[in-house]
Amino acid sequence: MYILGVWDGHDAGAALIEDGEVVFAANEERFTRRKLEVKFPVNSIAAALSHANLKPSDIEDVSFTTTEFTKTLSRVFPAIKENYYQFRRRKMLKPRVWDIKHNHWLKYTMTSIGIVPGSTAVSRAQVSRELRHMGFGNFKLDVVEHHTAHAASAAFTSGMKRALVVTLDGVGDGLCGSISTLENGKLERRQAIRSRDSVGIFYEQVTNILGMREQEDEGKVMAMACYSYPFQYEENKFRDFFKVEGTQLSAKYSWLKQYDVLSRISWQMPREQFAYMAQQTLEYTLGKLISNAMDRYNMHDVVLAGGIFANVKANMVIRNLEQLKHWYVFPHMGDGGIALGSALYTSYRKTGKSDYGFSAYLGDGYSTDETAELIRGDRSLAVQKETPMENASHAAELIDKGNYLMWFQGRMEYGPRALGDRSILARSDDEDVKEKLNIHVKKREWFQPFCPSMLESEAGSILEYDSKGVDKFMTMAYRVRHGKRDLTRSVMHIDGTARPQMVGEENRPYQELLKGVKKRTGAGVVLNTSFNLHGFPIVRTPQDAIDVMKSTKTKYMFINGLFITNRAGV
Ligand SMILES: [Fe+2]
C-alpha cells in the first residue's frame, strides 16, 4: 500500500509511505534550484515515484494539507504565489510606489482567514487537477488540516509512546498552534491556538523590520540577538505583547497594530538589541506555555513541530524546563515537512499505525559509476577511486591539514540541514579555514555561526549534554564545556553555545570520517555546513555538486567513492 503526501506551498515537497514505512521524501527546491520553492511539487512527486519504481496510476492514496482561504486562492491563481515569492525573497527591486500600510493590511487580513465554506472543496479540485495532469488516475484524496500534519510529523516519528505534542508556527488553516497528546497510539488534539495570537508572526515581523526576509531569515535574528548586551525581562519593551495563562496564549495586538508598534520601537534602538528583545520574548512565552501544558496534561516528554521550533535557542529553554524528561523536535519542522506529516496522518487514519521511525536520508542517491560517467573526460578534474574506508581516512587527513572539502555520499537529507551526505567540512578549531570557506563558498553574514558534527560518543565530553534526547538533526543548542571552547572555536556562537549533529551508526561513512579525525586530532568533531552556493538550496545531484565545486574553486571533493581534485581549486 502506498500513500503519497503532497505539499504545494512554502517549501513545497512530496513524501512516500510504502506499507507503513517512509521510503522517500524531498522538497521541490532541490530540483528547481529555487530556495523554498512554492510551485506544485511535480519533480518531487516524480522522484518519489521513480524511487519506488511506480507509475502515477499505481498510487491509490494521496494526502495533502492546508485548505485555508489564501492557500486555496493561490491554488486557483498561482501567479499570486509566484509574485509573493519574488517579493518576499527580494528578487525584485522594491516597487517605486510602496504603500507599506496598504500591503500589510492586505497580507495580514487575507492570511488570517482560515478555512471558509467551499475552500476545501476548491483546493481539493485544484490539487486533483494538478495530479491528473501528471498522469494520476483513480486515487483517493485525503485532506489533512495544517497543524494536524505538523503534529503527526512530530508525534509519529518521535519513537515515543506517550508525549505532549506541541505545534507552533506563523499561521496555517487559521491557527498558529496546537497542543495534542499521544497516548496508547492515539493522537488527540486538546487545544488549538488561534492565528491572532501567533508568536511566529511576531517573530516574522521582527525579521522584516530588521531588513531581513521573513519566513527565511529568522535564524539570523536569533544569531544576531547574541550580540546585544543582556538585560532583564522586566526592561523588555515587548514583555506585555503575549500573555500565557495556563495553556491559553494571547497576543495583546492585532497583527497590523503589532507591526506598527514594533516599527516604532525599532526606531529607538540598535538592531542587536531589538533582536535580543524578540528572542527573549519568544523564549519566555514558549517556556511558560510548554511548562504549563506539561503540568496540565501531566506529561513530561514533549515532541515539537512547526517553524518556530527551528529556533534552537528557544528549544534549549524548553529542554531546560525542570519537569521535562525527554524531547524531540521533528527535523523538518517548518512547512517543508508537512508533505510527510500529511502522509503520516493519512496512514494513521487508514491503518491506526502511529510509530514510523525516522531517518533523515530520504532523498535520491547516485552510484559510483553514474558519478564517474559524468566527469569522464573533464580535464579540469583529477579523479581517483577509493573504498569507503580510504575515503574516510583520506578526508580526515585533509581536514586535519587545514583544508575544507566537499562530502557527498548516499541519499540526500530531508530537511533544512546537511547531515553528512551533502556537506562541506573543515576543522572545528581553525578560524582561518572558516574565513576562507566563508569568503569563497558560504558568504554568510558575520554574525551567523557555523555548526559542528561530532561522534555521538563524544557529545558528553564536549557539551553540557543531559541525554534528554540524542540530537541527530541539529535541532537543539547546547552550552559548550569551558575546557572545550578552543576545540570548537569555529563552530561555537559568541554566547558559548553550539547546534550540533551527533553522529552514530545511522551514517557509517560519516561516522568513519569523524573517527579518522579523532585519531588525528584527539576529538571526533568537525565543522559541518550545507553543500550549496550562497542563496541556493543544498545540492541534489552529482552534477549540482560539480557545478558548485567549480564555481567556488573548491579543491577537494569526496563523492560516492571518488576523490576529486579540482585543478583550478584554491
Ligand atoms: Fe506551518
Residues whose N, C-alpha, C, O or C-beta is under 5 A from the ligand:
A	BS01	LIG	D169 V171 G172 D335
